[in-house]
Amino acid sequence: MTSLRDTNPTEWLIACEEIRQLASRYAVALNHRNLDALVELFVADVRVGRDDVGRESLKQNMAAQLRDGHRTILQVSNHVIDVVDANHASGIVGTRAEIERGDEWVIQVIEYHDTYERRDGRWLFVRRRHHLWYGADMLTRPNVLPEANWPKSQTGKGTLPEIMPSWQAWQSESR
């Protein structure tokens, strides 16, 4: 199968860099609590939960999640981008989050599974799925944590890596 990388490497490089910037802009907007800038990173018809659609719904949803006024620091790390064509891509973004929670300082290691589209010349998020490796007070070892059941709790062990088919195959082969 011929990809954009094969047919137009310059366009592929530009797409990858614009998408990388998108993930970083998300982190900065969230850290700064600039919800107007944050929702502009998504397509206008973004789905929010099962029943809501649109940037205003996303803004209300994010405001509700951040209502307690705690500080967050998101740091984008690994970013793998698969450009399907000139207007469609997907990606996995590794992120480390530090979250103020009362007297605790919680560390989360997150993997976002993203879908991107280029609309009106701009790459935007269509969807961001938040998968948690773990979340815990920074003085706690993550391998001894109980289940987090995120988003109910920011602390505890998440579903990664166990939900990944490659991890499941590796585990079954190593037994």
Secondary structure as GFF3:
##gff-version 3
##sequence-region A 1 175
A	DSSP	alpha_helix	4	7	.	.	.	ID=ss1
A	DSSP	alpha_helix	9	32	.	.	.	ID=ss2
A	DSSP	alpha_helix	35	39	.	.	.	ID=ss3
A	DSSP	beta_strand	47	48	.	.	.	ID=ss4
A	DSSP	beta_strand	52	53	.	.	.	ID=ss5
A	DSSP	alpha_helix	55	65	.	.	.	ID=ss6
A	DSSP	beta_strand	72	85	.	.	.	ID=ss7
A	DSSP	beta_strand	88	101	.	.	.	ID=ss8
A	DSSP	beta_strand	104	119	.	.	.	ID=ss9
A	DSSP	beta_strand	122	137	.	.	.	ID=ss10
A	DSSP	three_ten_helix	142	144	.	.	.	ID=ss11
A	DSSP	beta_strand	156	157	.	.	.	ID=ss12
A	DSSP	alpha_helix	165	173	.	.	.	ID=ss13
###
